[in-house]
Each structure stands twice: as structure tokens, then as C-alpha cells.
Amino acid sequence: MTKPITASVIGLGSMGWGAAVSLVRAEIPTQGVDIRAEVLEKFAAEGGTPCASPAEAAQADVIFVFVVNAAQSRDVLFGENGAVAKARPGTIFILCVTMPPSEAVAIADDLAKAGMVSIDAPVSGGSAKALTGEMTIMASGSDAAFDRAAPAIEAISTKVFRLGA
């Protein structure tokens, strides 16, 4: 019997919230990180595990990042209480952030240097599709990363456009 995949979602705004709740509904043990205490309380009521910082949520197999931009991504990944310092080598970081391609490449390179794996995965569909696990993902990353993250990706999306490594 294989160990079930675990997930964390950093950023429980409209899209991150939908992803996190969809993961919980799919019976994937899920941690959620947000700066708003009331959102973390609401997430706990939904069956998720609230975490006070990205570092606290870093022991998941797959970590989704749903923050606003590249600067916030760098902060939650590499800043004080960032996830990368506490994550296990080989953790998959799925970056669902709107950012310039050059920033996505630079962050992926920094994650690789830290022994992590990344999938660049901007999403669309709005909060309604996110809440029902029907987002569309336009993603690039290695086949191995997609294979390992498949249960989590399938829980949050109905369409995945794989754009290569």
C-alpha cells in the first residue's frame, strides 16, 4: 500500500482557497497558510490543517503557491519562515502565480539549487471554478514532477495544458 500524497497551499485567497478546499474534498491531507487568522479558522472548519507560516507547512509532498506575484513567491519560499528551508529534498513546488516568465525560470532555478522540484502552473477559471476543483492549468515541468503530483493536480483542475519541461 502506498503512502497517500500530502499537500500544502500557501495563500488562501480566492484561487488558493478553492484549491485547498478541493484537495481536502479529495481526501488529500492538506495544510493551508494565510496571513489572515479568520481564513485559517475557516480552513480548519473545512477539514484542513491551518499553519501560521510557510515553514510550518513545508513538510508536504506537494506545495502549491497561490500568492500575487514573484516578489511574494520569493518571500514565502526563501524569506524568513520560508518553506524551502524546512522542506524535504525533492519536494514539489507548484507555482500558481502570475509572474513574468523570466521570474518563473529564476525561481525554478533557485528551487533546483535548493534540491527542490518545481512546476510553473498559472491557473485560470476564477474563484467559482477553483472552488469546484475545475481550474485550468497551463503548466511546465518535468514528467516525473507531474507524475508525482498527479493526485493533487487532478483534485484542483479539470484541464491541464502541459507546455513542456
Phi, psi and omega per residue, in radians:
M1 nan 2.290 -3.115
T2 -1.543 2.640 3.107
K3 -1.224 2.335 3.106
P4 -1.174 2.625 3.107
I5 -1.225 2.586 3.045
T6 -2.068 2.674 -3.075
A7 -2.402 2.715 2.957
S8 -2.303 2.597 3.054
V9 -2.186 2.088 3.102
I10 -1.750 1.980 -3.105
G11 1.806 1.709 -3.086
L12 -1.815 0.811 2.984
G13 -1.311 -2.817 -3.027
S14 -1.046 -0.769 -3.127
M15 -1.371 -0.774 3.117
G16 -1.108 -0.671 3.095
W17 -1.040 -0.855 3.138
G18 -1.045 -0.743 3.110
A19 -1.093 -0.807 -3.105
A20 -1.095 -0.777 3.135
V21 -1.164 -0.660 3.100
S22 -1.117 -0.688 3.079
L23 -1.095 -0.774 3.107
V24 -1.065 -0.786 3.125
R25 -1.050 -0.556 3.126
A26 -1.420 0.119 3.119
E27 1.115 0.553 3.016
I28 -1.677 2.067 3.113
P29 -0.966 2.134 -2.974
T30 -2.295 2.313 3.022
Q31 -1.809 2.568 3.111
G32 -2.229 2.485 3.136
V33 -2.164 2.304 3.050
D34 -2.732 2.755 3.131
I35 -1.466 -0.161 -3.108
R36 -1.728 2.039 -3.106
A37 -1.037 -0.674 -3.112
E38 -1.149 -0.541 3.089
V39 -1.233 -0.705 3.109
L40 -1.128 -0.674 3.081
E41 -1.105 -0.759 3.114
K42 -1.107 -0.686 3.123
F43 -1.130 -0.711 3.086
A44 -1.062 -0.687 3.118
A45 -1.139 -0.426 3.111
E46 -1.463 -0.134 3.129
G47 1.854 0.040 3.096
G48 -1.549 2.986 3.108
T49 -1.877 1.977 3.138
P50 -1.322 2.509 3.099
C51 -2.268 2.494 -3.076
A52 -1.402 -0.321 -3.110
S53 -2.631 2.793 3.045
P54 -1.025 -0.641 3.121
A55 -1.057 -0.678 3.138
E56 -1.146 -0.470 -3.094
A57 -1.729 0.212 -2.962
A58 -1.425 -0.084 -3.088
Q59 -1.575 0.236 3.102
A60 -1.390 2.810 3.066
D61 -1.279 -0.667 -3.104
V62 -2.247 2.270 3.132
I63 -2.134 2.007 3.082
F64 -1.523 2.388 3.088
V65 -1.986 1.992 -3.128
F66 -2.114 1.060 3.065
V67 -1.851 -3.102 -2.946
V68 -1.381 -0.671 -2.989
N69 -2.690 -3.112 -3.108
A70 -1.085 -0.715 -3.125
A71 -1.069 -0.784 3.098
Q72 -1.150 -0.638 3.093
S73 -1.048 -0.844 3.125
R74 -1.037 -0.692 -3.135
D75 -1.116 -0.843 -3.093
V76 -1.274 -0.368 3.112
L77 -1.552 -0.869 -2.951
F78 -2.032 -0.148 -3.093
G79 -1.359 -2.996 3.075
E80 -1.021 2.249 -3.069
N81 1.118 0.449 3.096
G82 -1.264 2.764 -3.056
A83 -1.246 -0.636 -2.987
V84 -1.063 -0.710 -3.100
A85 -1.091 -0.463 -3.102
K86 -1.849 -0.112 -3.104
A87 -1.331 2.665 3.049
R88 -1.288 2.540 3.055
P89 -0.938 2.408 3.131
G90 1.541 -0.016 3.080
T91 -1.013 2.456 3.126
I92 -1.665 2.132 3.064
F93 -1.815 2.094 3.130
I94 -1.824 1.950 -3.023
L95 -1.624 1.746 -3.109
C96 -1.758 0.909 -2.975
V97 -2.095 2.456 3.021
T98 -1.423 2.013 3.141
M99 -2.726 2.784 3.095
P100 -1.056 2.556 3.126
P101 -0.957 -0.638 3.137
S102 -1.087 -0.643 3.100
E103 -1.207 -0.715 3.117
A104 -1.066 -0.743 3.117
V105 -1.129 -0.781 -3.123
A106 -1.112 -0.741 3.118
I107 -1.158 -0.727 3.100
A108 -1.057 -0.719 3.099
D109 -1.093 -0.752 3.136
D110 -1.150 -0.665 3.079
L111 -1.117 -0.767 3.121
A112 -1.069 -0.732 3.105
K113 -1.071 -0.495 3.129
A114 -1.532 0.051 3.115
G115 1.511 0.291 -3.121
M116 -1.838 2.981 3.135
V117 -2.089 2.523 3.133
S118 -2.313 2.666 2.959
I119 -2.231 2.153 3.044
D120 -1.457 2.075 -2.939
A121 -2.493 1.152 3.035
P122 -1.006 2.586 -3.068
V123 -2.136 2.767 3.002
S124 -2.502 2.911 3.135
G125 2.255 -0.270 3.138
G126 1.328 3.056 -3.053
S127 -1.142 -0.570 -3.135
A128 -1.123 -0.814 3.113
K129 -1.195 -0.627 3.109
A130 -1.073 -0.745 -3.093
L131 -1.155 -0.484 -3.140
T132 -1.721 0.125 3.122
G133 1.259 0.534 -3.068
E134 -2.096 0.535 3.104
M135 -1.178 2.794 2.964
T136 -1.855 2.351 -3.117
I137 -2.108 2.297 3.015
M138 -1.897 1.856 -2.902
A139 -2.278 2.624 2.996
S140 -2.323 2.478 -3.125
G141 2.960 3.064 -3.104
S142 -1.257 2.685 3.075
D143 -1.019 -0.707 -3.129
A144 -1.077 -0.706 3.117
A145 -1.124 -0.787 3.115
F146 -1.072 -0.744 -3.137
D147 -1.069 -0.802 -3.122
R148 -1.189 -0.602 -3.088
A149 -1.581 -0.040 -3.012
A150 -0.865 -0.837 -3.120
P151 -1.027 -0.669 -3.137
A152 -1.265 -0.747 3.126
I153 -1.094 -0.744 3.132
E154 -1.126 -0.516 -3.131
A155 -1.221 -0.461 -3.046
I156 -1.873 -0.125 -3.004
S157 -2.450 2.744 3.003
T158 -1.966 -0.326 3.110
K159 -2.307 2.249 3.056
V160 -2.254 2.054 3.064
F161 -1.704 1.909 -3.132
R162 -1.531 2.117 -2.995
L163 -1.845 0.351 3.122
G164 1.716 -3.104 -3.098
A165 -1.401 nan nan
